[in-house]
Amino acid sequence: MNQDIALITEYMDKVLEGGEITREMAEKLLDCGKREPYFLIASADRIRRTFCGDEMHFCSDVNARSGRCSENCRFCAQSGWYNTGVKEYPLRRPEELLKEARQAEAYGAERFGIVTSGRGQTDPKQFESIVETVRLVTQHTGLSVCCSLGLLTDEQLKRLKEAGCERIHCNLETSRDYFSEICTTHTYDEKMNHIRRIHAAGLDVCSGGIFGLGETEKDRLDMAFALKERDIRSVPLNIFNPIPGTPMGETKPPQPLEILRYFAVYRFILPHAIIRVCAGREGGLRDMQSFALAAGLNGAMIGGYLTIAGRPPEKDKQMARDLGRVL
């Protein structure tokens, strides 16, 4: 057995026995994975099978209000700071969004996310419309409802929970150190404070980020350990998809094997989480999409990604079945 395989096996056994991976160990895993990527991937998947089983978790979301966002996230098609040509529209009616939810349920999603552009919810009438949407989806479908609505107040969190919302989405996007390189209109600490208040409101948190924004290996590991420290159990991992018109429109995404190494190491760090492969996987992983699930991931977003089309949901369901996952 070579040294890389021996070390990966040692750390895998540590996790399987209930231990935790330190920062130094994670760095060594990434290094070993450069030479033994497929062994690292297989080891991560053993951790997934042990702690999470074979159940596959599909979610879907809807862009309930698009464009003209006040925030200047340098990667985002919906930022009002850039000319991206994204379709803009005001908040959609609850009945329209219920129809979208029913469609998502029909093609296999178990969770439905209601997403709006913007820093938060300052219009009381619009917020009441969102609450009504949550109530309708909860009452008329079997879906669990999530919301991604920017930075919310304690009262707004309470109202959403009362209406049936179970989880609030608040991506870290990247590390604390790198965050100001991708956004300056809100801060990393504001996101962290929001996550604390979501938990305090008795709601689950969905939080992850994007690989390929120019961040370093350190930044990616910083994000993983920040998620671990906050006990985040739903982690969406996105692969950067360059949007023409944004400051990062010419940035190239990472190579597939690099992405998969990080997916695997995230599973070592977060053995019990639902880790989902989300936006950018079609272009970032290309013909290696199924390897995301083989690298220890147990969830995926299906049916598209707000401003970017995905592939037909049936293909993703078949991919999961072919890998022995339980839908």
VEXLUMSE-112077 format. One line per 2 residues: their letters; for each residue z, x, y of C-alpha. Coordinates in steps of 0.5 Angstrom, whole numbers. Layout:
A	Z:X:Y  ... .
//
This chain:
MN	0:0:0  -2:3:7 .
QD	3:3:12  0:-2:16 .
IA	0:-7:11  7:-5:9 .
LI	10:-6:16  7:-13:17 .
TE	10:-15:10  16:-13:12 .
YM	16:-17:18  13:-23:15 .
DK	19:-22:10  24:-22:15 .
VL	22:-28:18  21:-32:12 .
EG	28:-30:11  30:-33:17 .
GE	30:-27:22  27:-26:28 .
IT	22:-22:31  24:-17:37 .
RE	19:-15:42  18:-8:39 .
MA	16:-11:33  11:-16:36 .
EK	8:-10:39  8:-6:32 .
LL	5:-12:29  -1:-13:34 .
DC	-2:-5:33  -3:-6:26 .
GK	-7:-12:26  -12:-8:30 .
RE	-13:-4:23  -11:-10:18 .
PY	-13:-16:22  -14:-21:16 .
FL	-8:-19:13  -4:-20:19 .
IA	-8:-27:19  -6:-29:12 .
SA	1:-27:13  2:-31:19 .
DR	-1:-37:15  4:-36:10 .
IR	10:-37:15  6:-43:17 .
RT	6:-46:10  13:-44:9 .
FC	16:-47:15  11:-52:17 .
GD	8:-54:11  0:-57:11 .
EM	1:-62:16  -5:-62:21 .
HF	-3:-64:28  -9:-67:32 .
CS	-8:-69:39  -13:-72:45 .
DV	-13:-72:52  -16:-76:58 .
NA	-18:-74:65  -15:-80:68 .
RS	-16:-77:75  -21:-71:76 .
GR	-22:-66:82  -20:-65:89 .
CS	-13:-61:86  -9:-58:92 .
EN	-7:-52:87  -11:-46:87 .
CR	-11:-44:80  -17:-39:80 .
FC	-20:-41:73  -20:-48:74 .
AQ	-26:-53:75  -22:-58:78 .
SG	-19:-54:84  -21:-57:91 .
WY	-21:-50:93  -28:-48:90 .
NT	-34:-51:89  -35:-52:81 .
GV	-39:-59:81  -34:-62:77 .
KE	-34:-70:77  -29:-72:82 .
YP	-26:-79:81  -20:-83:83 .
LR	-14:-85:78  -17:-90:73 .
RP	-15:-96:71  -10:-97:65 .
EE	-14:-102:62  -20:-96:62 .
LL	-15:-91:59  -12:-96:54 .
KE	-19:-96:51  -20:-88:51 .
AR	-13:-88:47  -16:-93:42 .
QA	-22:-89:41  -18:-83:40 .
EA	-13:-86:35  -20:-88:31 .
YG	-22:-81:31  -16:-78:28 .
AE	-11:-76:34  -4:-77:33 .
RF	-2:-76:40  -5:-78:47 .
GI	-5:-74:53  -5:-77:60 .
VT	-7:-72:65  -9:-72:72 .
SG	-11:-67:77  -6:-65:83 .
RG	1:-62:84  5:-68:83 .
QT	5:-75:84  6:-77:91 .
DP	3:-84:91  8:-89:89 .
KQ	2:-94:87  -2:-89:83 .
FE	5:-87:79  6:-94:77 .
SI	-1:-95:75  1:-89:70 .
VE	7:-92:68  3:-98:66 .
TV	-2:-94:62  4:-91:58 .
RL	7:-97:57  0:-100:54 .
VT	-2:-95:50  5:-95:47 .
QH	5:-102:46  -2:-103:43 .
TG	-3:-96:39  0:-92:34 .
LS	0:-86:38  5:-82:41 .
VC	4:-81:49  4:-75:53 .
CS	3:-74:60  1:-68:64 .
LG	2:-70:71  4:-64:75 .
LL	11:-63:78  15:-69:77 .
TD	21:-71:80  28:-73:76 .
EQ	26:-81:77  19:-80:75 .
LK	21:-77:69  26:-82:67 .
RL	21:-88:69  16:-85:64 .
KE	21:-84:58  23:-91:59 .
AG	16:-93:59  15:-90:52 .
CE	13:-83:54  15:-78:49 .
RI	13:-71:51  11:-68:58 .
HC	6:-62:59  7:-56:63 .
NL	3:-50:61  6:-43:63 .
ET	-1:-41:63  1:-33:63 .
SR	7:-29:64  12:-29:70 .
DY	9:-22:72  2:-24:72 .
FS	2:-31:75  1:-30:82 .
EI	-6:-27:80  -8:-33:78 .
CT	-5:-38:83  -1:-38:89 .
TH	0:-45:91  6:-46:86 .
TY	10:-41:83  12:-39:76 .
DE	19:-41:77  17:-48:79 .
KM	14:-49:72  20:-46:69 .
NH	25:-51:73  20:-57:71 .
IR	21:-55:64  29:-55:65 .
RI	29:-62:68  24:-65:63 .
HA	29:-62:57  35:-65:61 .
AG	31:-72:62  31:-72:54 .
LD	24:-71:54  20:-66:49 .
VC	16:-60:52  9:-58:51 .
SG	8:-51:54  3:-46:53 .
GI	-3:-42:56  -9:-39:56 .
FG	-12:-32:53  -17:-28:57 .
LG	-15:-29:65  -15:-21:66 .
ET	-8:-21:63  -5:-15:59 .
EK	-2:-15:52  5:-15:55 .
DR	3:-21:59  1:-25:53 .
LD	7:-23:49  12:-24:55 .
MA	9:-31:55  10:-32:47 .
FA	18:-30:48  19:-34:55 .
LK	16:-40:50  21:-38:45 .
ER	27:-37:50  26:-44:52 .
DI	25:-47:45  18:-50:46 .
RS	16:-53:40  9:-55:42 .
VP	5:-50:44  -2:-51:46 .
LN	-6:-44:46  -13:-44:50 .
IF	-18:-39:50  -21:-38:57 .
NP	-28:-41:59  -31:-38:65 .
IP	-33:-44:70  -38:-42:75 .
GT	-36:-43:82  -29:-41:81 .
PM	-26:-34:83  -26:-32:75 .
GE	-33:-35:74  -35:-28:71 .
TK	-29:-26:67  -31:-25:60 .
PP	-27:-28:55  -23:-24:49 .
QP	-27:-23:43  -25:-27:37 .
LE	-21:-22:33  -17:-20:39 .
IL	-16:-28:40  -14:-29:32 .
RY	-9:-23:32  -5:-26:38 .
FA	-5:-33:35  -2:-30:28 .
VY	3:-26:32  5:-32:36 .
RF	6:-35:29  11:-29:27 .
IL	15:-31:34  15:-38:34 .
PH	15:-40:26  17:-47:27 .
AI	13:-49:33  7:-54:33 .
IR	2:-49:35  -5:-52:37 .
VC	-12:-49:38  -15:-52:44 .
AG	-20:-51:50  -25:-45:49 .
RE	-25:-45:42  -32:-47:41 .
GG	-34:-41:45  -29:-36:44 .
LR	-28:-36:37  -35:-39:35 .
DM	-37:-39:28  -29:-36:27 .
QS	-26:-43:29  -23:-44:22 .
FA	-20:-38:22  -15:-40:28 .
LA	-12:-45:23  -12:-39:17 .
AG	-8:-35:23  -2:-40:22 .
LN	-4:-45:27  -3:-52:25 .
GA	-5:-56:31  -12:-57:35 .
MI	-14:-61:41  -20:-66:39 .
GG	-25:-70:43  -26:-65:49 .
YL	-22:-62:54  -22:-65:61 .
TI	-28:-62:64  -31:-59:58 .
AG	-34:-63:52  -32:-61:45 .
RP	-35:-62:38  -35:-68:34 .
PE	-28:-70:32  -31:-71:25 .
KD	-33:-64:24  -25:-61:26 .
KQ	-22:-66:21  -27:-64:16 .
MA	-25:-56:18  -18:-58:17 .
RD	-19:-62:10  -23:-56:7 .
LG	-17:-51:9  -13:-56:5 .
RV	-9:-59:11  -6:-66:10 .
L	-9:-71:16 .
//
